Amino acid sequence: MKTTLNLFVLAASVAILSGCATRPPSVSKSEWNSISPQQQAEYRRLERIADNQRRLDTESDRRYVEQAVKRAESQFSRSSADHAQPR
């Protein structure tokens, strides 16, 4: 039980510390330190906007695919029903 608790605390600590990174991974430490705190804040704000846009694009793509599948299923159902009727 104590080992499980220790592993949980370790995993939680790693998750918290990695979430509290002071700079984006795409920027070197020297580059990050060379810009003003205001520029850093603006960079973080733009990163959040870009992340949100990527998330929205992914959700939009998923909805588009779901709608296309429903349309195809509907057309297939109608086509199957038309062929099943005797002539």
Residue pairs with C-beta under 8 A, 6 or more apart in sequence:
22 32
23 29
23 32
23 40
24 32
24 43
24 44
24 47
27 43
32 40
35 43
